[in-house]
Amino acid sequence: MLDAFPGRHELRKLLRIRFNQDLETIAGGANLGELVFNLLIWAESQGRLDELVTAARLENPGNHALREVAEQLGLAPASPSPQALDLVVGRGDRFLDIGAWRARLSEVEPTVCRVEVAGRRTMYGTGFLLGPSVAMTSYHVVQWALDGDATITLRFGHQLSPQGTVDLGTEYRLGDDWLLDGSSAEELDYALLQIEGSPGDEPVGGQPGAPPRRWLRPATNHVFRENEPLTVIQHPMAGPLKIAFEQQAIVGVNANQTRVWYRISTAPGSAGAPCLDEAWELVAIHHASRDQPGGPVQEGIPIAAIAARSTVQHALGT
């Protein structure tokens, strides 16, 4: 907390906006250290310690120390251990700072949503923001809703609490002309969705004063390497948000760069999830599982192949 809030003013703002409380009234102290200690004692006595940590992260999402505490309390998806990260980011003469890596996870996480298609039957997938009011998922997840007999909901922040209860997150619906662009499952299997409202510009969790959710940007020049690390943030089995990480994931790419194969944990409900490289750049969208001679693998669509289409560029204003 001291690392994230180095002054009384920041703490006063946190307590006033998030708890409607006066800091000095509930947690006095001769110096900032005593003030923070008394604040933690107050939060624990009120059964609101998890709420305080979550609120602190919303105010300062890039602070990796808060991220570590949130992971220990089960308030955020666990990221790989520093030992595993050392194996990933120390490749040749290239190194990434672990703090920066964790900070990027905090930025990427709010952009991912569960896609719910409900009508005569129900279909679930994963999606992610590519603009203030534009999301992407797999075409096959939403295809059957094109006849108009279904409702599509995007649910952001659907996660488990430390007590095992489910945070239902924040719901967004799609506009009337919701399919901005798409490609069949046999081709590039993507759908660009027009959202009612602008979740990318709105505060995370709908909390006043929280940072905006923002969106992912395609890594259009990425070159896949065999045994490259990969991370997939997803809603497997339509459940709360999960992260899958593999330090030697990439198996190969097809000749025309429209399919990439990797070994990583996914499940039904993961289709449409963002696939990210070691720098948290968006490099592919998860598509399906496939059987290959060497055993089953997962298959994704390189984001560069999708972003190269003029219809996508027009929809995203790029």
PEDA-V742849 format. One record per pair of residues at least 4 apart in sequence whose ideal C-beta (glycine too) atoms are under 7 Angstrom apart, sorted by sequence separation. I is the first residue (numbers start at 1). J is the second residue. D is the distance in whole Angstrom. If there is no record, write none. Layout:
BEGIN
((I/J/D) (I/J/D))
END
This chain:
BEGIN
((1/5/6) (2/6/7) (8/12/6) (9/13/6) (10/14/6) (11/15/6) (12/16/6) (13/17/6) (14/18/6) (15/19/5) (16/20/7) (21/25/7) (22/26/7) (23/27/6) (24/28/5) (30/34/5) (31/35/7) (32/36/6) (33/37/6) (34/38/6) (35/39/6) (36/40/7) (37/41/7) (38/42/6) (39/43/6) (40/44/6) (41/45/6) (42/46/6) (48/52/6) (49/53/7) (50/54/6) (51/55/6) (52/56/6) (53/57/7) (54/58/7) (55/59/7) (56/60/6) (57/61/6) (63/67/7) (64/68/7) (65/69/7) (66/70/6) (67/71/6) (68/72/7) (69/73/6) (80/84/4) (81/85/7) (82/86/6) (84/88/7) (85/89/6) (86/90/5) (96/100/7) (97/101/7) (98/102/6) (99/103/6) (100/104/6) (101/105/7) (102/106/7) (103/107/7) (104/108/6) (105/109/6) (118/122/5) (130/134/5) (137/141/5) (139/143/6) (160/164/6) (161/165/5) (174/178/4) (183/187/4) (185/189/4) (195/199/6) (198/202/6) (202/206/7) (203/207/5) (224/228/6) (235/239/6) (253/257/6) (254/258/6) (266/270/4) (276/280/5) (277/281/5) (301/305/6) (303/307/6) (304/308/6) (309/313/7) (310/314/6) (311/315/6) (312/316/6) (5/10/4) (21/26/5) (29/34/3) (43/48/5) (44/49/5) (70/75/4) (71/76/5) (80/85/5) (90/95/6) (96/101/6) (117/122/7) (130/135/7) (137/142/6) (145/150/4) (183/188/4) (184/189/7) (203/208/7) (205/210/6) (254/259/4) (276/281/6) (291/296/5) (292/297/5) (301/306/6) (307/312/6) (313/318/5) (5/11/5) (15/21/5) (29/35/4) (43/49/5) (60/66/6) (70/76/4) (89/95/6) (117/123/4) (129/135/5) (130/136/5) (144/150/7) (160/166/6) (161/167/6) (183/189/6) (203/209/7) (204/210/5) (235/241/6) (236/242/6) (253/259/7) (276/282/6) (277/283/5) (290/296/7) (306/312/6) (15/22/7) (71/78/5) (89/96/4) (128/135/6) (145/152/6) (183/190/6) (203/210/4) (204/211/6) (253/260/5) (276/283/7) (289/296/6) (290/297/6) (15/23/5) (27/35/6) (71/79/7) (116/124/6) (127/135/5) (128/136/6) (159/167/5) (182/190/6) (203/211/7) (233/241/7) (234/242/6) (274/282/5) (275/283/6) (5/14/7) (29/38/5) (43/52/4) (57/66/5) (67/76/6) (115/124/7) (127/136/6) (158/167/7) (182/191/4) (203/212/6) (204/213/5) (252/261/5) (275/284/4) (289/298/6) (290/299/5) (28/38/6) (56/66/6) (114/124/7) (115/125/4) (127/137/4) (142/152/6) (157/167/6) (158/168/6) (182/192/7) (202/212/6) (233/243/5) (234/244/7) (250/260/7) (251/261/4) (275/285/7) (289/299/7) (12/23/5) (27/38/4) (115/126/6) (126/137/7) (158/169/4) (181/192/5) (201/212/5) (202/213/6) (251/262/6) (274/285/7) (275/286/6) (288/299/5) (11/23/5) (27/39/4) (89/101/7) (114/126/6) (115/127/5) (125/137/5) (157/169/4) (179/191/6) (180/192/4) (200/212/7) (231/243/6) (232/244/5) (250/262/5) (251/263/6) (286/298/7) (287/299/5) (53/66/7) (57/70/6) (85/98/5) (125/138/6) (156/169/5) (157/170/6) (180/193/7) (200/213/5) (249/262/4) (272/285/6) (273/286/4) (287/300/5) (112/126/7) (113/127/5) (155/169/5) (156/170/5) (179/193/7) (180/194/5) (199/213/6) (200/214/6) (231/245/5) (249/263/6) (272/286/7) (286/300/5) (287/301/5) (27/42/5) (113/128/7) (178/193/6) (200/215/5) (249/264/5) (271/286/6) (285/300/6) (26/42/5) (53/69/6) (82/98/6) (85/101/6) (112/128/5) (125/141/3) (155/171/6) (178/194/5) (230/246/6) (270/286/6) (271/287/7) (284/300/4) (285/301/5) (53/70/6) (111/128/5) (177/194/6) (229/246/7) (246/263/6) (271/288/7) (284/301/6) (111/129/5) (123/141/6) (153/171/5) (154/172/5) (229/247/5) (246/264/4) (284/302/5) (285/303/6) (135/154/6) (174/193/6) (175/194/4) (230/249/4) (283/302/7) (284/303/6) (53/73/6) (153/173/6) (174/194/6) (175/195/7) (229/249/6) (230/250/6) (244/264/5) (266/286/6) (283/303/6) (54/75/6) (123/144/7) (174/195/6) (175/196/5) (227/248/4) (228/249/6) (244/265/4) (282/303/5) (53/75/6) (113/135/7) (115/137/5) (152/174/5) (174/196/6) (228/250/4) (244/266/7) (50/73/6) (79/102/6) (172/195/5) (173/196/5) (227/250/6) (266/289/7) (8/32/6) (11/35/7) (117/141/7) (172/196/6) (226/250/6) (260/284/5) (50/75/6) (117/142/6) (172/197/6) (225/250/6) (275/300/5) (79/105/5) (115/141/6) (119/145/7) (152/178/7) (224/250/5) (226/252/7) (8/35/7) (115/142/7) (127/154/6) (172/199/5) (117/145/5) (120/149/6) (224/253/5) (261/290/7) (2/32/7) (119/149/5) (236/266/6) (237/267/5) (2/33/7) (119/150/3) (236/267/4) (237/268/6) (238/269/4) (77/109/7) (118/150/6) (119/151/7) (230/262/5) (232/264/6) (234/266/6) (237/269/5) (266/298/5) (117/150/5) (118/151/5) (146/179/7) (236/269/5) (2/36/6) (230/264/6) (232/266/6) (235/269/5) (236/270/5) (263/297/6) (264/298/6) (1/36/5) (64/99/4) (67/102/5) (117/152/5) (170/205/7) (262/297/7) (263/298/7) (116/152/7) (170/206/6) (224/260/6) (234/270/4) (261/297/5) (262/298/5) (18/55/4) (115/152/7) (116/153/4) (64/102/4) (232/270/7) (261/299/6) (262/300/7) (64/103/5) (67/106/5) (115/154/6) (116/155/6) (234/273/4) (233/273/6) (259/299/6) (260/300/5) (14/55/6) (62/103/4) (113/154/4) (114/155/4) (154/195/6) (232/273/5) (233/274/6) (14/56/6) (113/155/6) (259/301/7) (260/302/5) (113/156/5) (139/182/5) (156/199/6) (232/275/5) (258/301/7) (62/106/6) (114/158/5) (139/183/6) (258/302/7) (14/59/5) (61/106/5) (62/107/7) (139/184/6) (140/185/4) (230/275/6) (231/276/5) (257/302/6) (61/107/6) (110/156/7) (134/180/7) (139/185/6) (251/297/5) (110/157/7) (230/277/7) (257/304/7) (258/305/5) (157/205/6) (229/277/7) (257/305/6) (140/189/6) (142/191/5) (228/277/7) (229/278/5) (139/189/5) (138/189/5) (139/190/6) (4/56/6) (138/190/7) (139/191/5) (234/286/7) (138/191/7) (136/190/6) (137/191/6) (232/286/6) (1/56/6) (136/191/7) (222/277/7) (4/60/4) (136/192/6) (137/193/7) (156/213/7) (134/192/6) (135/193/5) (216/274/6) (219/277/7) (4/63/4) (134/193/7) (222/281/7) (3/63/6) (134/194/7) (135/195/6) (4/65/7) (133/194/7) (134/195/7) (222/283/5) (3/65/5) (4/66/5) (133/195/5) (219/281/4) (219/282/6) (133/197/7) (218/282/5) (219/283/5) (133/198/5) (217/282/7) (132/198/4) (216/282/4) (133/200/7) (132/200/4) (131/200/6) (132/201/5) (129/199/7) (188/258/7) (129/200/5) (166/240/6) (158/235/7) (160/240/5) (159/240/5) (158/240/5) (159/241/5) (222/304/6) (132/215/7) (158/241/6) (129/213/7) (131/215/6) (219/303/7) (220/304/5) (130/215/6) (218/303/4) (74/160/7) (129/215/4) (130/216/6) (75/162/6) (129/216/6) (220/307/5) (74/162/4) (128/216/6) (73/162/5) (218/307/4) (110/204/5) (190/285/6) (189/287/5) (111/213/6) (110/213/5) (111/214/6) (111/215/5) (111/216/5) (107/214/7) (108/216/7) (126/234/5) (126/235/5) (50/161/7) (124/235/7) (190/301/6) (50/162/6) (189/301/6) (188/301/5) (124/238/4) (190/306/5) (188/305/6) (188/306/6) (192/312/7) (112/233/5) (114/235/4) (192/315/5) (109/233/7) (114/238/7) (108/233/7) (112/241/6) (141/271/6) (181/311/4) (140/271/7) (141/272/5) (181/312/6) (138/271/4) (138/272/4) (181/315/5) (137/272/3) (180/315/4) (88/229/5) (126/269/7) (125/269/6) (126/270/6) (124/269/5) (126/271/7) (127/272/5) (58/204/6) (125/271/5) (126/272/5) (128/274/5) (58/205/6) (125/272/4) (126/273/4) (138/285/7) (58/207/5) (136/285/6) (138/287/6) (59/209/7) (61/211/5) (59/210/7) (58/210/4) (115/272/6) (88/247/5) (87/247/6) (112/274/6) (84/247/6) (77/241/6) (79/243/7) (77/242/6) (80/245/5) (77/243/4) (108/276/7) (108/280/5) (105/280/7) (104/280/4) (134/315/7) (96/278/7) (134/316/6) (96/279/7) (131/316/6) (130/316/6) (18/207/7) (89/278/6) (88/278/6) (17/208/6) (17/209/4))
END
